[in-house]
Amino acid sequence: MSRLIKSQFTSSDLPPEKKVISIRMLDTSTDEKTASSVFPHTEDERKRILDDAEMEAKRIVSQAIEEAEFTRKQVQLERQDWEEQKQILAEESRQAGFDQGYQDGRNQGYEEYQQSIMFAQQIVQAAKQDYQNHIDSSEKVILDLGVTIAGKIIGEKLTADEGFLPLVKTALKNARDYKDIQLHVHPNHYQELLSHKEELIAMFPKEIVFYIYPDDGLIESSCIIESENGRMDASVDSQLEEIKTKLFEILESDLE
């Protein structure tokens, strides 16, 4: 995640707020010319990137399913084993009862039989809980890896020529009513955005003061907007982190 950037505006001008804007990915199916300018990879390269990500996700899911099935079978085997042990213990208890006297032996055998059943039930319950914990853990790992793969795919696209420009345009749409705007980006994107400065200014309905600042303290996918209205973080990492947080909240609610 990118570190905080000190605003050049005073605390009286800037209310202490921070909002995160959502990123809407470019719909390549509706405008092939726009897609080509934003992501200049060849069709084969884009298909390869997506295919690799899909194969990796399928492999992770398949592995998790195999592990879950293995654990389920282990639980079933343990349950069968304890059923057999329960019968053996019951027979031993019954025989011991007869050896010590019919009535006393019967009472003692019944008590030991009940204890054996309770012990077996505890073992089965513990095995079932371990199985469920393993499933829950696997779901969280799959979700986390899915977000990581998505981040790698987006990062690949942003490193393309002019691939960062759509991200900035989307962020600036949420600042169209601002007057003075400072755009902070990684130095690798500074020249690219500077060459499109007039195009970016033209997005605003009225005259504004617009500055672009390179900041080597930011990560390459960072995009920070500061103005008299506050600070916005449109970085890819912040958006992915927000998505992951929401997905984990949904997963936790399903497990309850």
trRosetta pair geometry for C-beta under 8 A, 3 or more apart (Angstrom, degrees):
i j d omega theta_ij theta_ji phi_ij phi_ji
1 219 7.7 -157 162 3 9 135
1 235 7.4 119 -148 98 64 150
1 237 5.2 -164 -99 124 57 133
1 238 6.5 85 -135 -73 98 75
1 241 6.8 7 -85 -37 115 154
2 5 7.8 -13 144 -34 115 99
2 217 7.8 96 -164 124 88 77
2 218 4.9 4 -136 -139 123 78
2 219 5.3 -127 -81 16 84 90
2 222 4.1 83 -72 -106 147 133
2 224 7.0 -136 112 -51 152 117
2 233 7.3 -174 57 -145 119 114
2 235 5.4 -173 0 -78 124 162
2 237 6.9 147 -15 52 80 130
2 238 7.5 -53 25 -40 97 108
3 217 5.9 -67 51 156 118 110
3 218 7.6 -131 39 -94 73 53
5 184 5.4 127 -148 101 174 175
5 215 6.5 -26 -113 -147 128 168
5 217 7.4 148 -95 83 88 125
5 218 7.5 -12 -66 -69 121 106
5 224 5.4 118 19 125 141 166
5 226 7.2 -118 96 -46 118 133
5 231 7.8 174 63 -144 95 135
7 14 5.5 52 110 -48 163 168
7 182 7.8 148 -143 53 74 142
7 226 4.9 179 -121 -157 96 142
7 231 6.3 -118 -73 -71 123 118
8 182 6.5 120 25 -56 117 164
8 226 7.2 119 24 114 80 144
9 13 4.3 -107 175 85 112 126
9 14 4.6 118 98 -40 122 112
9 226 6.9 -169 5 159 111 112
9 227 7.8 42 -28 154 149 18
9 228 6.2 172 -126 -99 156 57
10 13 4.9 91 57 8 77 100
10 14 7.0 174 85 8 37 90
11 14 6.2 -72 -133 55 31 88
11 16 7.7 6 -155 -62 92 91
13 228 5.3 -77 170 -136 102 83
14 226 7.7 -25 -113 -167 137 96
14 228 6.8 -128 -83 -150 66 37
14 229 8.0 17 -130 84 67 13
14 230 6.0 120 -163 -102 85 44
14 231 7.2 39 -166 -30 128 90
15 229 7.6 -23 28 -173 103 40
15 230 5.7 -43 62 -78 84 102
17 230 4.6 -40 71 -128 94 145
17 231 7.5 172 89 38 57 73
18 230 6.9 -162 -83 169 38 115
18 231 5.5 -24 -108 79 80 97
18 232 7.5 152 -159 -100 61 33
18 233 6.6 21 -174 -5 107 107
19 230 7.1 66 7 114 94 140
19 232 5.9 -27 71 -111 79 81
20 232 7.4 138 -106 -160 27 72
20 233 5.7 -32 -105 69 78 92
20 234 7.7 147 -156 -89 61 43
20 238 5.6 -144 -130 145 122 119
20 239 7.0 170 174 -86 114 61
20 242 5.8 171 122 -61 155 150
21 170 7.5 172 126 136 128 91
21 171 6.0 144 63 -123 145 67
21 174 4.9 -140 -108 -11 146 167
21 232 5.9 24 -16 -171 110 122
21 234 5.3 -16 52 -99 110 92
22 239 6.9 110 -138 -134 43 111
23 167 6.7 -15 -132 -129 122 81
23 170 5.9 83 -134 119 67 154
23 234 7.1 116 -74 -169 99 88
23 236 7.3 7 -32 -110 166 63
23 239 5.0 1 2 -133 117 164
24 170 6.3 -174 40 -134 80 134
26 34 6.7 -146 -171 130 128 113
26 35 6.4 164 129 -98 124 72
26 38 5.6 72 22 80 172 169
26 39 7.8 -176 64 -12 136 111
26 166 5.5 -46 -53 -165 123 161
27 30 4.8 29 115 16 116 111
27 31 7.2 82 88 19 83 88
28 31 7.4 -98 -146 62 32 61
28 32 7.1 58 179 -106 74 50
28 34 7.8 -149 -117 86 56 88
28 35 3.7 80 -133 -108 90 140
28 39 7.5 -48 -92 40 130 127
31 34 4.0 29 118 20 121 116
31 35 6.3 151 94 -18 69 87
32 35 5.5 -55 -146 39 34 115
32 36 6.3 37 156 -25 67 105
33 36 5.8 -55 -151 31 30 111
33 37 6.7 23 155 -14 64 106
34 37 6.0 -61 -152 38 32 106
34 38 6.2 20 156 -13 68 112
35 38 6.0 -63 -142 42 28 104
35 39 6.1 -34 180 42 68 98
36 39 7.4 -79 -126 67 17 60
36 40 6.3 52 177 -107 60 62
37 40 7.1 6 -138 -69 19 90
37 162 6.2 -46 160 99 77 144
38 157 7.9 18 139 176 92 106
38 160 7.7 78 144 91 48 127
38 162 6.4 -108 -122 115 38 96
38 163 6.1 86 172 -116 65 54
38 165 7.1 -128 -120 63 80 99
38 166 5.2 21 -132 -29 128 131
39 46 6.8 77 141 -91 129 125
39 157 5.2 -39 -109 -148 116 98
39 160 5.5 88 -136 63 54 163
39 163 5.9 64 -92 -109 62 102
40 160 5.6 172 35 178 80 121
40 161 5.5 -3 17 50 136 102
40 162 7.5 78 -23 47 112 99
40 163 7.9 -111 10 -60 80 94
41 45 4.1 -119 -179 87 110 126
41 46 4.9 135 99 -53 125 85
41 49 7.6 3 158 -9 168 133
41 157 7.7 -87 -6 -112 126 68
41 160 6.1 -92 -36 -102 87 139
42 45 4.7 96 55 4 78 101
42 46 7.2 -149 92 -2 41 85
43 46 5.9 -56 -149 39 32 109
43 47 6.1 32 154 -19 67 109
44 47 5.7 -56 -145 39 30 111
44 48 6.2 34 154 -24 65 106
45 48 5.6 -53 -148 33 31 113
45 49 6.5 33 154 -21 64 103
46 49 5.8 -52 -151 32 33 112
46 50 6.5 24 156 -11 65 108
47 50 6.0 -60 -147 43 31 107
47 51 5.9 32 155 -22 67 111
48 51 5.7 -55 -140 38 28 111
48 52 6.2 31 159 -21 64 106
49 52 6.0 -56 -152 34 25 110
49 53 6.6 22 153 -16 62 107
49 153 6.0 125 155 -128 113 86
49 156 5.8 -172 -139 106 144 161
50 53 5.7 -55 -149 37 32 111
50 54 6.2 32 154 -20 66 107
50 153 7.1 66 -90 -132 61 132
51 54 5.7 -56 -147 37 31 111
51 55 6.2 31 155 -20 66 106
52 55 5.8 -55 -146 36 29 110
52 56 6.4 29 156 -19 64 107
53 56 5.9 -56 -150 36 30 111
53 57 6.4 29 154 -18 65 107
53 149 4.9 129 -149 174 99 117
53 150 7.8 95 -163 -75 140 43
53 152 7.4 177 -98 78 111 110
53 153 5.5 -7 -70 -66 154 123
54 57 5.8 -55 -149 36 31 111
54 58 6.3 31 154 -18 65 106
55 58 5.7 -55 -148 37 31 111
55 59 6.3 34 153 -23 65 105
56 59 5.7 -53 -149 32 31 113
56 60 6.6 32 153 -20 64 104
56 145 7.9 -134 140 159 105 117
56 149 6.1 174 88 -108 129 136
57 60 5.8 -54 -152 33 32 111
57 61 6.4 28 154 -15 65 108
57 145 7.5 164 -110 117 68 106
57 146 6.2 61 -121 -104 113 83
57 149 6.2 -113 -64 36 98 171
58 61 5.8 -57 -147 40 32 110
58 62 6.1 33 155 -21 67 108
59 62 5.8 -55 -145 36 28 111
59 63 6.3 29 156 -19 63 107
60 63 5.9 -57 -151 35 28 110
60 64 6.5 27 153 -19 63 107
60 141 7.6 -148 -176 124 117 97
60 142 5.7 149 133 -116 118 80
60 145 5.5 -165 -131 93 166 154
61 64 5.7 -56 -150 35 31 111
61 65 6.4 31 153 -20 66 106
61 142 6.1 69 -87 -129 71 132
62 65 5.8 -55 -149 35 31 111
62 66 6.4 32 153 -20 65 105
63 66 5.7 -54 -149 35 32 112
63 67 6.4 30 155 -16 65 106
64 67 5.8 -56 -149 38 31 110
64 68 6.3 32 153 -20 65 107
64 138 4.0 131 -150 -175 113 125
64 139 7.7 122 -178 -64 149 44
64 141 7.2 174 -92 73 125 115
64 142 5.9 -45 -34 -59 160 119
65 68 5.7 -55 -147 37 31 112
65 69 6.3 31 154 -20 65 106
66 69 5.8 -55 -148 36 30 110
66 70 6.4 33 153 -21 64 105
67 70 5.6 -52 -148 34 32 114
67 71 6.5 32 154 -18 65 104
67 134 6.9 -133 136 165 107 122
67 138 6.6 173 76 -91 125 138
68 71 5.8 -55 -150 36 32 111
68 72 6.4 35 151 -22 65 105
68 131 7.7 88 -154 -170 70 85
68 134 6.6 168 -103 115 68 109
68 135 5.4 67 -119 -95 118 86
68 138 6.4 -94 -58 18 107 164
69 72 5.6 -51 -148 34 33 115
69 73 6.5 33 154 -18 65 104
70 73 5.9 -56 -152 35 30 109
70 74 6.5 33 150 -21 64 105
71 74 5.6 -53 -151 33 34 114
71 75 6.5 36 152 -20 66 102
71 130 7.4 -142 -165 117 121 90
71 131 4.8 155 141 -121 117 83
71 134 5.2 172 -79 69 171 159
71 135 7.9 -143 70 -48 146 82
72 75 5.8 -53 -153 33 32 112
72 76 6.5 32 150 -18 65 105
72 131 6.2 93 -83 -148 56 135
73 76 5.5 -53 -149 36 35 113
73 77 6.3 36 153 -20 67 104
74 77 5.7 -53 -148 36 32 110
74 78 6.4 31 154 -18 65 106
74 127 7.4 -145 116 -163 90 118
74 131 8.0 180 67 -84 98 107
75 78 5.8 -57 -149 37 30 110
75 79 6.3 33 152 -22 65 106
75 124 7.5 87 -171 -152 89 68
75 127 4.5 151 -122 144 86 117
75 128 6.1 94 -150 -79 140 56
75 130 7.9 177 -83 67 108 98
75 131 5.2 -28 -49 -53 141 140
76 79 5.7 -53 -149 34 31 113
76 80 6.5 31 153 -18 64 104
77 80 5.8 -53 -149 36 33 110
77 81 6.3 34 152 -21 65 106
78 81 5.6 -53 -147 35 32 114
78 82 6.4 27 156 -15 65 106
78 123 6.8 -135 159 144 117 109
78 124 7.0 170 112 -100 104 64
78 127 5.3 179 75 -92 150 164
79 82 6.0 -59 -149 38 29 106
79 83 6.5 36 151 -25 63 103
79 124 5.2 66 -102 -116 89 112
79 127 7.4 -142 -52 71 84 149
80 83 5.6 -50 -151 29 34 115
80 84 6.7 32 152 -16 64 102
81 84 5.8 -56 -158 35 34 110
81 85 6.3 31 148 -17 67 107
82 85 5.2 -49 -140 40 40 113
82 86 6.1 51 154 -30 67 99
82 120 4.2 145 170 -145 123 104
82 123 5.8 171 -88 77 151 135
82 124 6.4 -127 52 -54 155 99
83 86 5.6 -47 -149 27 29 116
83 87 7.0 29 152 -17 60 101
83 120 7.6 117 -69 -173 40 145
84 87 5.9 -54 -156 33 34 109
84 88 6.5 31 149 -17 66 106
85 88 5.5 -55 -148 38 36 112
85 89 6.1 35 155 -19 69 107
85 116 7.6 -150 128 -173 89 114
85 120 6.9 172 80 -94 109 118
86 89 5.9 -55 -145 39 28 109
86 90 6.2 31 154 -22 63 107
86 116 5.7 145 -129 137 68 113
86 117 6.2 67 -139 -91 120 64
86 120 5.2 -24 -72 -46 112 162
87 90 5.7 -54 -146 35 29 113
87 91 6.4 28 156 -18 64 106
88 91 5.9 -58 -152 36 30 109
88 92 6.3 27 153 -17 66 108
89 92 5.7 -55 -145 39 32 111
89 93 6.1 33 155 -20 66 106
89 112 7.0 -139 165 143 99 99
89 113 6.9 150 120 -112 94 55
89 116 4.1 165 115 -125 150 157
90 93 5.8 -55 -147 36 28 111
90 94 6.3 29 154 -20 64 107
90 109 7.8 74 -165 175 55 97
90 113 4.8 57 -116 -122 80 105
90 116 6.7 -141 -57 68 69 149
91 94 5.7 -53 -147 36 31 112
91 95 6.3 29 155 -17 65 107
92 95 5.8 -55 -146 38 30 109
92 96 6.2 31 154 -20 64 107
93 96 5.7 -55 -147 36 30 111
93 97 6.4 35 152 -25 63 104
93 108 7.1 -152 -170 122 89 74
93 109 3.9 129 143 -146 88 72
93 110 7.6 169 142 -30 129 19
93 112 3.9 -171 -118 82 129 123
93 113 5.0 -155 73 -54 157 81
93 116 7.3 -135 -32 -13 139 135
94 97 5.7 -54 -155 30 31 115
94 98 6.8 28 152 -16 64 102
94 105 7.8 71 -170 151 37 102
94 109 4.6 92 -88 -164 39 148
94 113 7.6 46 -50 -64 81 124
95 98 5.9 -53 -153 34 35 109
95 99 6.5 36 151 -21 66 105
95 109 7.8 129 26 -106 35 129
96 99 5.7 -54 -151 33 35 114
96 100 6.6 18 157 -7 67 110
96 105 6.4 -174 112 -147 53 98
96 108 6.8 -90 109 109 105 121
96 109 6.2 158 64 -84 86 91
96 112 7.6 25 58 27 135 159
97 100 6.3 -69 -151 43 29 100
97 101 7.9 -72 173 70 59 51
97 102 7.7 47 143 -153 89 27
97 104 7.1 -170 -156 104 75 55
97 105 2.5 117 170 160 55 79
97 106 5.0 119 168 -56 139 28
97 107 7.3 155 -135 40 120 44
97 108 5.2 175 -99 63 89 92
97 109 3.5 -67 -33 -27 133 116
97 110 7.8 61 -84 -13 153 68
98 101 8.0 -153 -165 69 25 12
98 102 6.5 16 -125 -101 61 56
98 105 4.9 -174 -38 126 22 160
98 106 8.0 62 -68 -58 60 69
99 105 6.4 136 42 -107 51 139
100 104 5.3 -91 120 98 105 114
100 105 4.6 149 57 -75 87 93
100 108 6.8 15 60 30 144 148
101 104 4.3 46 75 35 114 107
101 105 5.4 168 69 -18 49 95
102 105 6.1 -62 -136 40 12 108
102 106 6.2 15 161 -24 56 110
103 106 5.8 -53 -148 30 27 112
103 107 6.7 22 157 -13 62 105
104 107 6.0 -58 -153 37 32 108
104 108 6.2 24 155 -13 67 111
105 108 5.8 -59 -142 43 31 107
105 109 5.8 33 159 -22 67 110
106 109 5.9 -55 -143 37 25 111
106 110 6.4 26 157 -20 61 107
107 110 5.9 -57 -150 34 28 111
107 111 6.6 26 154 -18 63 107
108 111 5.8 -55 -150 35 33 111
108 112 6.3 27 156 -13 67 108
109 112 5.9 -58 -146 41 31 107
109 113 6.0 37 153 -26 65 109
110 113 5.5 -54 -147 34 29 117
110 114 6.5 31 155 -20 64 104
111 114 5.8 -54 -152 34 31 110
111 115 6.5 30 151 -17 64 106
112 115 5.6 -53 -148 37 35 113
112 116 6.3 39 152 -23 66 104
113 116 5.8 -54 -152 33 30 113
113 117 6.6 30 151 -19 63 104
114 117 5.7 -52 -150 33 33 112
114 118 6.5 32 153 -17 66 105
115 118 5.8 -54 -148 37 32 111
115 119 6.3 33 154 -19 65 107
116 119 5.7 -55 -148 37 30 112
116 120 6.3 30 154 -19 64 107
117 120 5.8 -57 -149 37 30 111
117 121 6.3 31 153 -20 65 106
118 121 5.7 -54 -148 35 31 113
118 122 6.5 34 153 -21 64 104
119 122 5.7 -53 -152 32 32 113
119 123 6.7 32 152 -19 64 104
120 123 5.7 -54 -152 34 34 112
120 124 6.5 31 153 -16 67 106
121 124 5.8 -55 -147 38 33 110
121 125 6.2 33 155 -20 66 108
122 125 5.7 -55 -144 37 29 111
122 126 6.3 31 156 -20 64 106
123 126 5.8 -56 -149 35 29 111
123 127 6.5 28 153 -18 63 107
124 127 5.7 -56 -151 36 32 112
124 128 6.4 33 152 -20 66 105
125 128 5.6 -52 -148 35 32 112
125 129 6.4 33 153 -19 65 105
126 129 5.7 -53 -148 35 32 111
126 130 6.4 33 153 -19 64 105
127 130 5.7 -53 -149 35 32 112
127 131 6.4 37 151 -21 64 104
128 131 5.6 -53 -151 34 32 115
128 132 6.5 30 152 -17 66 104
129 132 5.7 -53 -147 37 33 109
129 133 6.3 36 153 -20 65 105
130 133 5.7 -52 -146 36 31 113
130 134 6.5 35 153 -22 63 104
131 134 5.8 -56 -154 32 30 113
131 135 6.7 29 150 -18 64 104
132 135 5.6 -52 -151 34 36 112
132 136 6.3 35 153 -18 67 105
133 136 5.7 -53 -146 37 32 111
133 137 6.2 32 155 -19 65 107
134 137 5.8 -55 -147 37 29 111
134 138 6.4 32 154 -22 63 106
135 138 5.7 -55 -150 33 30 112
135 139 6.6 32 153 -21 64 103
136 139 5.9 -53 -153 30 32 111
136 140 6.8 28 152 -15 64 105
136 255 5.8 68 -123 -125 117 139
137 140 5.9 -57 -154 36 34 110
137 141 6.4 34 151 -19 67 106
138 141 5.7 -55 -148 36 34 112
138 142 6.3 35 154 -20 67 105
139 142 5.8 -53 -148 36 31 111
139 143 6.4 31 154 -19 64 106
139 251 6.2 170 133 -153 120 127
140 143 5.7 -53 -147 36 32 112
140 144 6.3 30 156 -18 66 107
140 248 7.3 49 -130 -121 92 94
140 251 6.7 142 -88 136 73 156
141 144 5.8 -56 -146 38 30 110
141 145 6.2 25 157 -14 65 109
142 145 6.0 -59 -146 41 28 107
142 146 6.2 34 154 -26 64 107
143 146 5.6 -54 -150 31 29 115
143 147 6.7 26 155 -15 63 102
143 244 7.4 127 147 -144 100 80
143 247 5.6 180 -166 133 125 127
143 248 6.8 146 123 -79 149 70
143 251 6.3 -82 -49 -54 162 152
144 147 6.0 -55 -154 35 32 107
144 148 6.5 32 149 -19 64 108
144 244 7.1 58 -114 -148 60 123
145 148 5.3 -53 -147 37 37 116
145 149 6.3 39 154 -21 68 102
146 149 5.8 -52 -149 34 30 110
146 150 6.5 32 152 -18 63 105
147 150 5.6 -53 -149 36 34 114
147 151 6.4 38 151 -22 65 104
147 240 5.8 129 -178 -178 103 101
147 243 6.5 167 -124 97 115 108
147 244 4.5 31 -113 -86 169 107
147 247 7.3 -168 -62 37 122 149
148 151 5.6 -53 -151 33 32 114
148 152 6.7 32 151 -19 64 102
149 152 5.7 -53 -152 33 34 111
149 153 6.5 34 152 -18 66 104
150 153 5.8 -55 -150 35 33 111
150 154 6.3 29 154 -15 67 107
150 240 6.7 169 96 -125 110 114
151 154 5.8 -56 -145 40 31 108
151 155 6.1 33 155 -21 65 108
151 236 7.0 127 -140 144 82 112
151 237 7.4 50 -138 -102 126 62
151 240 5.0 36 -84 -120 105 166
152 155 5.6 -54 -144 38 30 113
152 156 6.4 37 154 -25 63 102
153 156 5.7 -51 -153 29 31 114
153 157 6.8 26 151 -14 62 104
154 157 5.8 -58 -154 37 35 109
154 158 6.3 32 152 -19 69 108
154 221 7.8 70 121 -133 104 141
154 236 5.6 173 126 -156 133 135
154 240 7.6 -161 38 -66 149 123
155 158 5.7 -56 -143 37 33 110
155 159 6.5 34 159 -23 65 104
155 220 8.0 81 -148 86 98 116
155 221 6.2 -76 -109 -68 85 134
155 236 6.9 159 -76 112 73 160
156 159 6.2 -58 -154 30 28 109
156 160 7.6 41 146 -33 57 95
157 160 5.9 -41 -168 7 42 117
157 163 5.2 -177 150 -162 62 132
158 163 4.7 178 -139 122 25 114
158 164 5.3 64 -165 -81 87 73
158 167 6.7 15 -116 -23 111 141
158 220 7.6 141 118 128 122 101
158 221 5.8 68 107 -111 166 92
158 236 6.7 -101 -43 -47 157 150
159 163 6.4 0 49 56 22 145
159 220 7.6 25 -90 142 87 141
160 163 3.7 97 61 -44 84 131
161 192 7.8 -172 -160 -119 60 127
162 165 4.8 -20 -170 2 76 127
162 192 6.4 -174 -91 -165 55 120
162 196 8.0 105 -127 -46 100 143
163 166 7.5 -47 -174 22 40 100
164 167 5.6 -57 -167 36 53 117
164 168 6.4 50 143 -20 79 105
164 185 7.6 101 160 -156 142 138
164 189 4.7 -72 93 -126 167 130
164 192 6.4 94 55 99 117 146
164 193 7.3 -69 104 -58 116 99
164 223 7.8 167 -175 -72 101 119
165 168 5.8 -58 -151 37 36 110
165 169 6.3 35 155 -20 69 106
165 192 6.8 -120 -60 148 95 112
165 193 7.0 168 -100 -95 76 72
165 196 6.0 46 -125 36 123 171
166 169 5.5 -53 -144 37 35 113
166 170 6.3 38 157 -21 67 103
167 170 5.9 -55 -152 34 28 111
167 171 6.6 26 151 -17 63 107
167 223 5.8 -173 133 -30 111 157
167 234 6.7 151 167 137 90 115
167 236 7.1 -53 -131 -62 145 93
168 171 5.7 -57 -151 37 33 111
168 172 6.2 29 155 -18 68 108
168 183 7.0 47 -149 -158 115 138
168 185 7.5 -29 -90 -79 122 136
168 193 6.2 128 -66 -114 174 120
168 200 6.9 -43 131 -112 120 127
168 223 5.8 -153 -92 -140 70 137
168 234 7.7 129 -108 94 40 144
169 172 5.8 -56 -143 38 30 108
169 173 6.7 44 154 -32 62 97
169 200 7.1 -133 -93 -114 74 82
169 203 6.7 178 -144 -86 84 155
170 173 5.9 -45 -158 16 32 116
170 174 7.9 24 150 -11 57 99
170 234 7.2 162 93 -165 92 138
171 174 6.3 -63 -172 32 40 106
171 175 7.2 13 143 0 69 112
171 223 5.5 -160 -28 132 163 131
171 225 5.8 173 152 -29 118 132
171 232 6.6 159 -167 117 101 129
171 234 3.6 -71 -101 -52 125 172
172 175 5.4 -70 -151 48 48 103
172 176 7.2 87 149 -67 70 67
172 181 7.6 60 -129 -173 95 159
172 183 7.8 -25 -80 -91 106 126
172 200 6.2 170 -55 -163 175 96
172 203 5.7 82 118 90 126 150
172 204 7.8 -87 165 -60 112 89
172 225 7.1 165 -89 -101 61 145
173 176 6.1 -5 -160 -41 39 109
173 203 7.0 -93 -83 171 65 131
174 232 6.5 152 98 -136 126 165
175 178 4.6 -27 180 8 88 127
175 181 5.9 104 143 -110 138 128
175 225 5.6 -129 -47 161 154 149
175 227 6.2 150 -154 -17 122 149
175 229 7.5 179 -134 52 86 133
175 232 6.8 -136 -62 13 115 146
176 203 6.9 -105 -107 135 96 91
176 204 5.7 174 -148 -120 67 67
176 205 6.4 58 172 -1 107 94
177 229 7.8 72 91 -51 93 156
178 181 5.4 100 106 -70 129 98
178 208 6.9 62 102 -133 71 133
178 227 4.2 -28 -160 -171 143 162
178 228 6.8 159 -153 39 95 82
178 229 5.5 -110 -102 6 104 123
179 206 8.0 -38 -109 96 73 116
179 208 5.6 -170 -164 -128 37 81
179 209 6.7 32 146 21 72 88
179 227 7.5 134 49 -167 55 114
179 228 6.6 1 47 20 98 127
180 208 6.9 180 -81 -173 29 86
180 209 4.5 -6 -115 64 76 110
180 227 5.8 152 85 -144 64 79
180 228 5.8 76 49 -23 103 101
181 208 6.1 22 5 159 106 133
181 209 7.1 166 26 88 61 60
181 210 5.1 0 63 -115 103 70
181 211 7.1 -177 96 31 58 66
181 225 6.4 -28 -161 -162 99 97
181 226 7.5 139 -159 76 50 47
181 227 5.1 -24 -101 -86 61 109
182 211 5.0 -14 -114 69 69 105
182 213 6.2 8 -175 -3 97 120
182 225 7.2 146 78 -159 55 47
182 226 4.4 -17 61 63 108 96
182 227 7.0 180 19 -71 74 55
183 193 7.1 -133 118 158 140 150
183 200 8.0 -34 -31 160 161 156
183 210 7.4 16 -7 -173 110 85
183 211 6.9 -175 25 93 72 53
183 212 4.8 -22 69 -111 108 67
183 213 6.8 166 82 22 51 72
183 223 7.5 -24 -164 -164 92 79
183 224 7.5 144 -161 80 44 55
183 225 5.9 -14 -104 -104 67 72
184 213 5.0 -23 -103 72 70 104
184 215 4.9 15 -171 -4 102 135
184 218 6.6 150 142 -45 99 147
184 222 7.5 -36 113 129 88 112
184 223 7.8 146 78 -161 61 32
184 224 4.1 -16 61 66 108 106
184 225 7.7 -161 22 -72 78 27
184 226 7.0 40 -11 -2 112 107
185 189 4.6 -83 152 79 132 117
185 190 6.1 171 83 -77 107 63
185 193 6.2 110 28 1 159 152
185 212 7.0 -18 18 -168 111 94
185 213 7.5 145 24 78 63 54
185 214 6.6 -44 76 -112 72 52
185 215 7.0 140 67 28 23 88
185 218 6.8 -125 -174 79 25 154
185 222 6.6 169 -137 92 49 79
185 223 6.0 4 -99 -108 90 63
185 224 7.6 -171 -67 29 47 73
186 189 5.5 76 66 15 80 99
186 190 7.6 -120 103 -35 41 84
186 214 7.2 9 152 -154 22 77
186 215 6.9 -68 -96 69 36 67
186 216 7.2 69 -149 -113 67 40
186 218 4.8 -128 -73 90 75 103
186 219 6.6 -57 -73 120 130 23
186 220 4.6 -88 44 -118 172 43
186 221 7.7 27 -8 -1 134 22
186 222 5.9 111 -38 45 94 95
187 190 5.1 -30 -147 -8 45 123
187 214 4.2 59 -96 -169 70 125
187 215 7.5 -159 -44 49 74 24
187 216 5.4 -1 -16 -79 120 82
188 220 5.6 -8 45 -131 137 100
189 192 5.2 -63 -160 45 57 118
189 193 5.7 48 148 -18 87 109
189 220 7.3 126 -24 -166 108 72
190 193 6.3 -68 -151 41 25 101
190 194 6.0 26 156 -23 66 112
190 212 6.7 144 -147 141 74 114
190 214 3.9 -24 -80 -80 143 110
191 194 5.5 -53 -140 36 31 115
191 195 6.4 33 160 -21 64 103
192 195 6.2 -61 -159 31 26 108
192 196 7.0 -1 152 4 61 110
193 196 5.8 -71 -151 50 38 99
193 197 6.9 75 146 -70 67 71
193 200 7.2 25 -169 -36 87 148
193 212 5.4 -180 113 -145 119 149
194 197 5.6 -7 -158 -40 40 112
194 212 5.8 -157 -82 76 75 148
196 199 4.5 -51 -173 44 80 122
196 200 5.8 86 127 -28 87 97
197 200 5.7 -58 -151 36 32 110
197 201 6.3 31 154 -19 67 105
197 210 7.0 157 -169 112 95 123
197 212 6.4 -115 -102 -13 108 133
198 201 5.6 -51 -145 35 34 112
198 202 6.4 40 153 -27 64 104
199 202 5.7 -52 -152 29 30 116
199 203 7.6 44 147 -33 56 92
200 203 5.9 -39 -169 6 40 116
200 210 6.9 172 107 174 108 152
201 204 6.2 -54 -174 23 48 108
201 208 6.7 -160 -145 56 86 100
201 210 5.3 -151 -94 22 95 156
204 207 7.8 118 106 -103 122 8
204 208 5.0 -17 116 -7 169 129
204 210 7.9 -168 -6 -62 144 129
215 218 4.7 71 94 -7 104 108
215 222 7.9 -70 76 94 113 136
215 224 7.8 -17 35 37 149 126
218 222 3.8 -118 -178 58 117 150
218 224 7.0 -139 -103 -5 139 117
218 235 8.0 -150 -166 -98 110 126
219 222 5.1 116 58 -29 68 105
219 235 7.3 77 62 -153 103 132
219 237 6.7 46 68 -13 145 140
221 235 5.8 95 117 -165 82 82
221 236 4.0 -57 164 27 131 117
221 237 6.1 122 86 -22 124 87
222 235 4.4 -24 -123 -104 56 116
222 237 7.5 -26 -81 22 72 110
223 233 7.8 121 80 -168 61 45
223 234 4.3 -45 90 77 111 98
223 235 5.6 169 30 -77 66 53
224 231 6.9 -13 -172 -168 96 98
224 232 7.3 160 -158 83 49 55
224 233 5.9 -15 -108 -108 77 63
224 234 7.5 -177 -84 27 28 75
224 235 7.2 1 -59 -45 73 99
225 231 7.1 157 86 -157 55 49
225 232 4.4 -3 58 55 104 102
225 234 6.6 40 -5 -4 106 114
226 230 7.8 -109 -142 129 58 30
226 231 5.0 -11 -104 -106 77 81
226 232 7.9 -163 -72 24 38 66
227 230 6.9 3 63 46 78 40
227 231 7.9 168 25 -81 60 41
233 238 4.8 70 131 -2 118 176
234 238 7.5 -163 -178 60 6 125
234 239 7.4 18 -169 -47 48 114
235 238 4.4 89 65 6 95 103
235 239 7.0 -163 93 -6 51 85
236 239 5.8 -60 -153 38 33 110
236 240 6.2 28 154 -16 69 108
237 240 5.8 -57 -144 40 31 108
237 241 6.1 33 156 -22 66 108
238 241 5.7 -52 -145 36 30 113
238 242 6.5 33 154 -21 63 104
239 242 5.8 -53 -151 34 31 111
239 243 6.5 32 151 -19 64 105
240 243 5.5 -52 -148 36 35 113
240 244 6.2 35 153 -20 67 105
241 244 5.7 -52 -145 36 31 111
241 245 6.4 36 153 -22 63 104
242 245 5.7 -52 -149 33 31 113
242 246 6.5 30 154 -17 63 105
243 246 5.9 -58 -153 36 31 110
243 247 6.3 27 153 -18 66 108
244 247 5.7 -56 -146 38 32 110
244 248 6.3 32 156 -19 66 106
245 248 5.9 -56 -149 36 29 109
245 249 6.5 32 152 -22 63 105
246 249 5.6 -54 -152 32 32 114
246 250 6.6 32 151 -18 65 103
247 250 5.7 -52 -151 35 35 112
247 251 6.3 35 150 -19 66 105
248 251 5.5 -52 -144 37 35 113
248 252 6.2 37 155 -21 67 104
249 252 5.8 -52 -146 35 29 110
249 253 6.5 28 155 -18 62 106
250 253 5.9 -58 -150 36 30 110
250 254 6.5 30 152 -20 64 106
251 254 5.8 -57 -152 34 32 111
251 255 6.5 27 153 -19 65 108
252 255 5.8 -59 -149 35 33 110
252 256 6.7 40 152 -31 64 101
253 256 5.8 -46 -152 20 35 115
